[in-house]
Amino acid sequence: MACRCSGFCQVRWKGPNTWDSPFAGFLESHLVRGRLVPIFEPFGSLGQSSSNKAHRWALSFSHFTCFTSPGSFPQYHQNSKQAKMARLITLFVGALPLTSTVSAALLPRQTQSDPPPFDPSAVNIPPMLRFECSQLVIDRIDPLVNPGSIPSPHLHQIVGGNSFNATLSHDLVTQSTCTSCVFAEDFSNYWTAVLYFRARNGTFRRVPQGVSEGLKGHGGITVYYIPPYDGVTEVTAFRPGFRMLVGDATLRQPAEKSKHDPKVCHRCMPRTGDWSNLNCDKPDTDELPGKFCEGGIRSVITFPTCWDGVNLDSVDHKSHVAYPVEGNIMTTGGGTCPDSHPVKIPQVMYEVIWNTTIFNDKDIWPEDGSQPFVWSTGDEHGYSQHGDYVFGWKGDALQRAMTQSSKCFGDVCDGVLERQTDEQAMACTKERAVDEDVDQWLTHLPGSVGM
């Protein structure tokens, strides 16, 4: 193989026997200015092969061009068994500004039982943690906004340590006996509102959660911890007792600009990952999508990266943290923090895939064609989605992962973090504190919140 690159470009070649697919012999990943650029499309017709003609694959940007000539390709067909077995590993689907020539037809949606294998030596990505936290419980308690209230006004889906309760006034690490997150030292709790489908007859059904591509689990949340992309700027891990909140469960219309959380959004997903758009930028919207989404609806919640360095919480669970006043995690230095919040902390982000595809039936959608989904808050527009976070990593585990981030890719952090099996994480669940039906067809939302 030959490769010529100008600018910041790295290339890794994946051997032809990997993943038992001939496609894998022709997979490259380029890290270009902090971006993963997978190349998976030959010039000329797909599937063409010749023993005396080397197919040339290329992708050109203004700052680099790279060509490879692997020689004769084995014959295949786009819908062949071999083609369907091909998997492109991208560990932060839609999280970064990605560009790709990948054919969506070759990349079927990953399922709980069929994630692609992950080999960090095969791809170049900015170091980060991206891992699955399976469903711990779906319950109507909220220890941040409604501490001690059983029940709380609306339903949440919760993941993480199994000591979760209505107050979270205890030490999560010592009081939890398991965690639904794959990193065994993470007993933090993460939770969001729950999405429901409202049928034409007015009844409600909870929308099940899927699993983000490349991961294995049961519903829940894909959690990210992202250090600055420059690989140099250090971040300070959270301390025991730290907590924060993004979003507003009371919103029913766009928030005032000064009170708007710019990093709570929805995306109508294609059948497989969206490789070309930033989170919470176009085509993402504050509102819930108003059409059938072939890959479900993804909600993303991105937390601030600046801390005042003193307070573990604040009255509104927001004032002790802030977003950069200039730049962001992708820019040099991880963005500029305000003087009032000078301490840089890891970027925490939630990604939740809602499997709305099972409701893609025009006969049960509203007759006027309006979108039928509603948050458990009673919000039928989408503005009230929110994310709560309470830190609960064991000892200095998170700080180690951020300091030695070059060893951490997705849900693999060898030699730094202890990882349990996906099955062990999925086995960690707990009983609901509020005994009520949340999963059958319901005549009203849990808590009878207003519409």
GUZABA-707591 format. One record per residue (C-alpha): z, y, x; residue in three letters. Coordinates in steps of 0.2 Angstrom, whole numbers. Example, Ala and Ser with C-alpha at 12.3 -4.5 7.8 and 13.67 -1.06 7.14 Angstrom:
+-------+-------+-------+------+
:    up : north :  east : code :
+-------+-------+-------+------+
:    39 :   -22 :    62 :  ALA :
:    36 :    -5 :    68 :  SER :
+-------+-------+-------+------+
//
This chain:
+-------+-------+-------+------+
:    up : north :  east : code :
+-------+-------+-------+------+
:     0 :     0 :     0 :  MET :
:    -4 :    18 :     6 :  ALA :
:     5 :    33 :     0 :  CYS :
:     3 :    52 :     4 :  ARG :
:    16 :    64 :    -2 :  CYS :
:    18 :    83 :     1 :  SER :
:    34 :    91 :    -4 :  GLY :
:    50 :    82 :    -9 :  PHE :
:    45 :    65 :   -13 :  CYS :
:    52 :    47 :   -11 :  GLN :
:    43 :    31 :   -15 :  VAL :
:    50 :    14 :   -18 :  ARG :
:    39 :    -2 :   -21 :  TRP :
:    44 :   -15 :   -32 :  LYS :
:    39 :   -33 :   -28 :  GLY :
:    27 :   -42 :   -39 :  PRO :
:    39 :   -56 :   -44 :  ASN :
:    53 :   -45 :   -50 :  THR :
:    56 :   -47 :   -69 :  TRP :
:    43 :   -61 :   -69 :  ASP :
:    30 :   -49 :   -74 :  SER :
:    14 :   -44 :   -64 :  PRO :
:    16 :   -26 :   -70 :  PHE :
:    32 :   -25 :   -59 :  ALA :
:    21 :   -26 :   -44 :  GLY :
:    14 :    -9 :   -47 :  PHE :
:    29 :     1 :   -52 :  LEU :
:    34 :    16 :   -42 :  GLU :
:    47 :    29 :   -44 :  SER :
:    46 :    46 :   -36 :  HIS :
:    61 :    58 :   -35 :  LEU :
:    53 :    75 :   -36 :  VAL :
:    65 :    89 :   -35 :  ARG :
:    78 :    79 :   -43 :  GLY :
:    67 :    71 :   -56 :  ARG :
:    63 :    53 :   -59 :  LEU :
:    44 :    51 :   -61 :  VAL :
:    39 :    33 :   -65 :  PRO :
:    20 :    29 :   -63 :  ILE :
:    13 :    16 :   -74 :  PHE :
:    -5 :    19 :   -79 :  GLU :
:   -20 :    16 :   -68 :  PRO :
:   -35 :    27 :   -68 :  PHE :
:   -49 :    18 :   -78 :  GLY :
:   -47 :     6 :   -92 :  SER :
:   -30 :    -3 :   -94 :  LEU :
:   -31 :   -21 :   -88 :  GLY :
:   -46 :   -20 :   -78 :  GLN :
:   -46 :   -31 :   -62 :  SER :
:   -58 :   -35 :   -48 :  SER :
:   -56 :   -44 :   -32 :  SER :
:   -66 :   -32 :   -22 :  ASN :
:   -60 :   -16 :   -30 :  LYS :
:   -43 :    -8 :   -27 :  ALA :
:   -36 :     2 :   -42 :  HIS :
:   -29 :    18 :   -37 :  ARG :
:   -14 :    25 :   -46 :  TRP :
:    -9 :    43 :   -45 :  ALA :
:     1 :    57 :   -53 :  LEU :
:    -2 :    75 :   -47 :  SER :
:    10 :    90 :   -48 :  PHE :
:     8 :   107 :   -41 :  SER :
:    19 :   102 :   -27 :  HIS :
:    15 :    84 :   -23 :  PHE :
:     1 :    70 :   -25 :  THR :
:     4 :    52 :   -21 :  CYS :
:    -9 :    38 :   -21 :  PHE :
:    -7 :    19 :   -19 :  THR :
:   -19 :     6 :   -17 :  SER :
:   -11 :   -11 :   -20 :  PRO :
:   -28 :   -20 :   -20 :  GLY :
:   -33 :   -33 :   -33 :  SER :
:   -22 :   -33 :   -48 :  PHE :
:   -20 :   -49 :   -59 :  PRO :
:   -28 :   -48 :   -75 :  GLN :
:   -17 :   -44 :   -90 :  TYR :
:   -19 :   -37 :  -108 :  HIS :
:    -9 :   -23 :  -115 :  GLN :
:    -1 :   -35 :  -129 :  ASN :
:     1 :   -50 :  -118 :  SER :
:    17 :   -59 :  -115 :  LYS :
:    17 :   -52 :   -97 :  GLN :
:    14 :   -35 :  -103 :  ALA :
:    28 :   -36 :  -116 :  LYS :
:    40 :   -42 :  -102 :  MET :
:    37 :   -27 :   -91 :  ALA :
:    52 :   -15 :   -91 :  ARG :
:    53 :     3 :   -84 :  LEU :
:    71 :     7 :   -79 :  ILE :
:    76 :    25 :   -82 :  THR :
:    95 :    27 :   -82 :  LEU :
:    95 :    44 :   -91 :  PHE :
:    83 :    43 :  -105 :  VAL :
:    79 :    61 :  -110 :  GLY :
:    95 :    68 :  -100 :  ALA :
:    84 :    76 :   -87 :  LEU :
:    67 :    85 :   -86 :  PRO :
:    57 :    69 :   -84 :  LEU :
:    38 :    68 :   -84 :  THR :
:    29 :    51 :   -85 :  SER :
:    12 :    43 :   -88 :  THR :
:    20 :    28 :   -96 :  VAL :
:    11 :    20 :  -110 :  SER :
:    24 :    19 :  -125 :  ALA :
:    15 :     3 :  -131 :  ALA :
:    21 :    -6 :  -115 :  LEU :
:    40 :    -1 :  -117 :  LEU :
:    48 :    -9 :  -133 :  PRO :
:    65 :    -2 :  -138 :  ARG :
:    79 :   -11 :  -129 :  GLN :
:    91 :   -21 :  -140 :  THR :
:   109 :   -26 :  -138 :  GLN :
:   104 :   -43 :  -132 :  SER :
:    89 :   -38 :  -121 :  ASP :
:    92 :   -24 :  -109 :  PRO :
:    81 :   -23 :   -93 :  PRO :
:    90 :   -28 :   -77 :  PRO :
:    95 :   -14 :   -66 :  PHE :
:    92 :   -14 :   -48 :  ASP :
:    97 :     3 :   -41 :  PRO :
:    87 :     0 :   -25 :  SER :
:    72 :    -1 :   -35 :  ALA :
:    72 :    17 :   -42 :  VAL :
:    77 :    34 :   -36 :  ASN :
:    88 :    44 :   -47 :  ILE :
:   101 :    58 :   -45 :  PRO :
:   118 :    49 :   -44 :  PRO :
:   127 :    49 :   -60 :  MET :
:   137 :    38 :   -71 :  LEU :
:   128 :    32 :   -87 :  ARG :
:   137 :    18 :   -96 :  PHE :
:   140 :    10 :  -113 :  GLU :
:   156 :    12 :  -122 :  CYS :
:   155 :    -1 :  -137 :  SER :
:   163 :     3 :  -154 :  GLN :
:   182 :     2 :  -153 :  LEU :
:   185 :     7 :  -171 :  VAL :
:   178 :    18 :  -185 :  ILE :
:   193 :    27 :  -193 :  ASP :
:   198 :    43 :  -202 :  ARG :
:   210 :    50 :  -189 :  ILE :
:   208 :    64 :  -177 :  ASP :
:   221 :    67 :  -164 :  PRO :
:   214 :    84 :  -158 :  LEU :
:   210 :    93 :  -173 :  VAL :
:   222 :    84 :  -185 :  ASN :
:   236 :    77 :  -174 :  PRO :
:   247 :    65 :  -183 :  GLY :
:   237 :    66 :  -199 :  SER :
:   234 :    48 :  -207 :  ILE :
:   221 :    50 :  -214 :  PRO :
:   211 :    65 :  -207 :  SER :
:   198 :    74 :  -218 :  PRO :
:   183 :    64 :  -212 :  HIS :
:   178 :    49 :  -203 :  LEU :
:   175 :    46 :  -184 :  HIS :
:   167 :    33 :  -173 :  GLN :
:   178 :    30 :  -158 :  ILE :
:   176 :    22 :  -141 :  VAL :
:   187 :    19 :  -125 :  GLY :
:   205 :    13 :  -123 :  GLY :
:   213 :     3 :  -137 :  ASN :
:   229 :    14 :  -137 :  SER :
:   219 :    27 :  -147 :  PHE :
:   230 :    34 :  -161 :  ASN :
:   233 :    49 :  -172 :  ALA :
:   242 :    59 :  -159 :  THR :
:   236 :    53 :  -141 :  LEU :
:   253 :    60 :  -134 :  SER :
:   255 :    45 :  -123 :  HIS :
:   248 :    39 :  -106 :  ASP :
:   231 :    31 :  -111 :  LEU :
:   230 :    21 :   -95 :  VAL :
:   247 :    12 :   -96 :  THR :
:   247 :    10 :  -115 :  GLN :
:   230 :     3 :  -117 :  SER :
:   227 :   -16 :  -114 :  THR :
:   208 :   -15 :  -114 :  CYS :
:   194 :    -3 :  -115 :  THR :
:   177 :    -4 :  -124 :  SER :
:   169 :     5 :  -109 :  CYS :
:   161 :    -6 :   -96 :  VAL :
:   170 :     3 :   -82 :  PHE :
:   187 :    -6 :   -82 :  ALA :
:   197 :     9 :   -76 :  GLU :
:   191 :    21 :   -90 :  ASP :
:   204 :    21 :  -104 :  PHE :
:   198 :    38 :  -110 :  SER :
:   194 :    41 :  -128 :  ASN :
:   177 :    48 :  -134 :  TYR :
:   173 :    51 :  -153 :  TRP :
:   161 :    59 :  -164 :  THR :
:   157 :    61 :  -183 :  ALA :
:   148 :    47 :  -192 :  VAL :
:   131 :    47 :  -199 :  LEU :
:   128 :    42 :  -217 :  TYR :
:   112 :    39 :  -227 :  PHE :
:   112 :    46 :  -245 :  ARG :
:   100 :    36 :  -257 :  ALA :
:    90 :    43 :  -271 :  ARG :
:   104 :    36 :  -283 :  ASN :
:   117 :    47 :  -274 :  GLY :
:   126 :    32 :  -265 :  THR :
:   130 :    32 :  -247 :  PHE :
:   128 :    19 :  -233 :  ARG :
:   134 :    21 :  -215 :  ARG :
:   120 :    22 :  -202 :  VAL :
:   123 :     8 :  -189 :  PRO :
:   123 :    14 :  -171 :  GLN :
:   111 :     7 :  -158 :  GLY :
:   112 :     5 :  -139 :  VAL :
:   103 :    17 :  -127 :  SER :
:    89 :     9 :  -117 :  GLU :
:    93 :    -1 :  -102 :  GLY :
:   111 :    -4 :  -108 :  LEU :
:   120 :   -18 :  -117 :  LYS :
:   134 :   -16 :  -130 :  GLY :
:   139 :   -15 :  -148 :  HIS :
:   135 :     2 :  -156 :  GLY :
:   147 :    16 :  -149 :  GLY :
:   142 :    30 :  -137 :  ILE :
:   132 :    31 :  -120 :  THR :
:   143 :    41 :  -109 :  VAL :
:   137 :    52 :   -94 :  TYR :
:   147 :    59 :   -80 :  TYR :
:   135 :    70 :   -70 :  ILE :
:   139 :    79 :   -53 :  PRO :
:   128 :    93 :   -48 :  PRO :
:   110 :    87 :   -43 :  TYR :
:   110 :    96 :   -26 :  ASP :
:   121 :    81 :   -20 :  GLY :
:   132 :    94 :   -10 :  VAL :
:   142 :   103 :   -23 :  THR :
:   159 :    95 :   -26 :  GLU :
:   167 :    94 :   -43 :  VAL :
:   185 :    91 :   -48 :  THR :
:   189 :    76 :   -59 :  ALA :
:   200 :    79 :   -74 :  PHE :
:   219 :    77 :   -74 :  ARG :
:   229 :    66 :   -85 :  PRO :
:   231 :    74 :  -102 :  GLY :
:   215 :    84 :  -101 :  PHE :
:   205 :    86 :  -117 :  ARG :
:   191 :    96 :  -124 :  MET :
:   180 :    98 :  -140 :  LEU :
:   162 :   103 :  -142 :  VAL :
:   155 :   107 :  -159 :  GLY :
:   163 :   113 :  -176 :  ASP :
:   165 :   101 :  -190 :  ALA :
:   166 :   115 :  -203 :  THR :
:   149 :   122 :  -200 :  LEU :
:   136 :   121 :  -214 :  ARG :
:   124 :   134 :  -207 :  GLN :
:   119 :   140 :  -190 :  PRO :
:   133 :   147 :  -181 :  ALA :
:   134 :   165 :  -175 :  GLU :
:   126 :   166 :  -158 :  LYS :
:   143 :   170 :  -149 :  SER :
:   151 :   155 :  -157 :  LYS :
:   136 :   143 :  -155 :  HIS :
:   138 :   127 :  -145 :  ASP :
:   121 :   126 :  -137 :  PRO :
:   123 :   108 :  -132 :  LYS :
:   125 :    99 :  -149 :  VAL :
:   108 :    93 :  -155 :  CYS :
:    97 :    80 :  -163 :  HIS :
:    81 :    72 :  -158 :  ARG :
:    69 :    61 :  -169 :  CYS :
:    66 :    47 :  -156 :  MET :
:    49 :    38 :  -153 :  PRO :
:    49 :    19 :  -153 :  ARG :
:    54 :    19 :  -135 :  THR :
:    62 :    33 :  -124 :  GLY :
:    57 :    51 :  -123 :  ASP :
:    52 :    54 :  -105 :  TRP :
:    47 :    72 :  -105 :  SER :
:    60 :    84 :  -113 :  ASN :
:    76 :    92 :  -109 :  LEU :
:    91 :    88 :  -120 :  ASN :
:    94 :   101 :  -133 :  CYS :
:    78 :   110 :  -129 :  ASP :
:    62 :   108 :  -140 :  LYS :
:    59 :    96 :  -149 :  PRO :
:    78 :    94 :  -151 :  ASP :
:    85 :   104 :  -166 :  THR :
:   102 :   109 :  -173 :  ASP :
:    97 :   102 :  -189 :  GLU :
:    95 :    83 :  -193 :  LEU :
:    76 :    78 :  -193 :  PRO :
:    67 :    79 :  -209 :  GLY :
:    55 :    64 :  -207 :  LYS :
:    55 :    45 :  -203 :  PHE :
:    60 :    43 :  -185 :  CYS :
:    52 :    27 :  -177 :  GLU :
:    66 :    25 :  -164 :  GLY :
:    80 :    32 :  -175 :  GLY :
:    90 :    49 :  -173 :  ILE :
:    98 :    53 :  -156 :  ARG :
:   113 :    65 :  -156 :  SER :
:   118 :    73 :  -140 :  VAL :
:   134 :    82 :  -136 :  ILE :
:   135 :    90 :  -119 :  THR :
:   152 :    97 :  -113 :  PHE :
:   155 :   112 :  -102 :  PRO :
:   156 :   111 :   -83 :  THR :
:   168 :   125 :   -79 :  CYS :
:   187 :   124 :   -80 :  TRP :
:   201 :   138 :   -79 :  ASP :
:   210 :   126 :   -67 :  GLY :
:   226 :   127 :   -76 :  VAL :
:   227 :   122 :   -94 :  ASN :
:   224 :   104 :   -99 :  LEU :
:   220 :   110 :  -117 :  ASP :
:   219 :   126 :  -127 :  SER :
:   223 :   130 :  -146 :  VAL :
:   205 :   128 :  -150 :  ASP :
:   202 :   114 :  -137 :  HIS :
:   188 :   125 :  -130 :  LYS :
:   194 :   140 :  -122 :  SER :
:   200 :   132 :  -106 :  HIS :
:   183 :   127 :  -102 :  VAL :
:   166 :   136 :  -101 :  ALA :
:   148 :   133 :   -98 :  TYR :
:   140 :   142 :   -82 :  PRO :
:   135 :   160 :   -84 :  VAL :
:   119 :   156 :   -74 :  GLU :
:   110 :   140 :   -70 :  GLY :
:   117 :   123 :   -75 :  ASN :
:   120 :   106 :   -67 :  ILE :
:   102 :   104 :   -61 :  MET :
:   102 :   120 :   -51 :  THR :
:   109 :   123 :   -34 :  THR :
:   128 :   123 :   -34 :  GLY :
:   128 :   116 :   -52 :  GLY :
:   127 :   133 :   -59 :  GLY :
:   138 :   149 :   -58 :  THR :
:   155 :   147 :   -66 :  CYS :
:   163 :   163 :   -74 :  PRO :
:   177 :   170 :   -64 :  ASP :
:   189 :   165 :   -78 :  SER :
:   184 :   147 :   -76 :  HIS :
:   181 :   145 :   -57 :  PRO :
:   184 :   126 :   -56 :  VAL :
:   168 :   115 :   -57 :  LYS :
:   171 :    99 :   -67 :  ILE :
:   159 :    84 :   -70 :  PRO :
:   146 :    86 :   -84 :  GLN :
:   152 :    75 :   -98 :  VAL :
:   138 :    70 :  -111 :  MET :
:   138 :    59 :  -126 :  TYR :
:   122 :    51 :  -132 :  GLU :
:   122 :    41 :  -148 :  VAL :
:   108 :    32 :  -156 :  ILE :
:   108 :    31 :  -175 :  TRP :
:    97 :    17 :  -181 :  ASN :
:    90 :    26 :  -196 :  THR :
:    74 :    15 :  -195 :  THR :
:    82 :     3 :  -208 :  ILE :
:    81 :    17 :  -221 :  PHE :
:    63 :    22 :  -217 :  ASN :
:    58 :    18 :  -235 :  ASP :
:    50 :    32 :  -245 :  LYS :
:    56 :    23 :  -261 :  ASP :
:    74 :    27 :  -257 :  ILE :
:    72 :    44 :  -250 :  TRP :
:    74 :    59 :  -261 :  PRO :
:    59 :    61 :  -272 :  GLU :
:    57 :    79 :  -266 :  ASP :
:    55 :    72 :  -248 :  GLY :
:    70 :    81 :  -241 :  SER :
:    80 :    72 :  -227 :  GLN :
:    93 :    60 :  -234 :  PRO :
:   106 :    59 :  -220 :  PHE :
:   123 :    67 :  -220 :  VAL :
:   137 :    68 :  -207 :  TRP :
:   154 :    61 :  -212 :  SER :
:   160 :    79 :  -213 :  THR :
:   150 :    81 :  -229 :  GLY :
:   136 :    91 :  -220 :  ASP :
:   119 :    87 :  -225 :  GLU :
:   110 :    99 :  -213 :  HIS :
:   117 :    93 :  -196 :  GLY :
:   126 :   108 :  -190 :  TYR :
:   143 :   100 :  -190 :  SER :
:   141 :    86 :  -177 :  GLN :
:   155 :    87 :  -164 :  HIS :
:   162 :    77 :  -149 :  GLY :
:   180 :    75 :  -144 :  ASP :
:   186 :    70 :  -127 :  TYR :
:   203 :    64 :  -120 :  VAL :
:   203 :    60 :  -101 :  PHE :
:   211 :    43 :   -97 :  GLY :
:   204 :    36 :   -81 :  TRP :
:   215 :    26 :   -70 :  LYS :
:   222 :    35 :   -54 :  GLY :
:   209 :    43 :   -44 :  ASP :
:   194 :    32 :   -50 :  ALA :
:   184 :    46 :   -58 :  LEU :
:   186 :    57 :   -43 :  GLN :
:   181 :    43 :   -31 :  ARG :
:   165 :    40 :   -42 :  ALA :
:   161 :    59 :   -41 :  MET :
:   165 :    60 :   -22 :  THR :
:   155 :    45 :   -18 :  GLN :
:   142 :    48 :   -31 :  SER :
:   128 :    42 :   -20 :  SER :
:   134 :    24 :   -23 :  LYS :
:   134 :    26 :   -42 :  CYS :
:   119 :    24 :   -53 :  PHE :
:   120 :    22 :   -71 :  GLY :
:   133 :     8 :   -75 :  ASP :
:   133 :     2 :   -57 :  VAL :
:   146 :     9 :   -45 :  CYS :
:   148 :    -5 :   -32 :  ASP :
:   163 :    -3 :   -20 :  GLY :
:   169 :    12 :   -30 :  VAL :
:   173 :     7 :   -48 :  LEU :
:   178 :    -9 :   -56 :  GLU :
:   166 :   -15 :   -69 :  ARG :
:   170 :   -28 :   -82 :  GLN :
:   157 :   -38 :   -91 :  THR :
:   147 :   -31 :  -106 :  ASP :
:   155 :   -45 :  -116 :  GLU :
:   173 :   -40 :  -111 :  GLN :
:   169 :   -22 :  -116 :  ALA :
:   162 :   -27 :  -133 :  MET :
:   177 :   -38 :  -136 :  ALA :
:   189 :   -23 :  -135 :  CYS :
:   192 :   -17 :  -153 :  THR :
:   206 :   -12 :  -164 :  LYS :
:   211 :   -11 :  -183 :  GLU :
:   208 :     4 :  -193 :  ARG :
:   224 :    15 :  -196 :  ALA :
:   217 :    20 :  -213 :  VAL :
:   213 :     5 :  -224 :  ASP :
:   197 :    10 :  -233 :  GLU :
:   179 :     4 :  -235 :  ASP :
:   167 :    13 :  -224 :  VAL :
:   152 :     1 :  -223 :  ASP :
:   147 :    -4 :  -240 :  GLN :
:   137 :     6 :  -252 :  TRP :
:   149 :    20 :  -257 :  LEU :
:   149 :    32 :  -272 :  THR :
:   157 :    45 :  -261 :  HIS :
:   160 :    48 :  -242 :  LEU :
:   177 :    43 :  -235 :  PRO :
:   189 :    56 :  -238 :  GLY :
:   179 :    63 :  -253 :  SER :
:   173 :    77 :  -242 :  VAL :
:   163 :    90 :  -252 :  GLY :
:   144 :    90 :  -251 :  MET :
+-------+-------+-------+------+
//
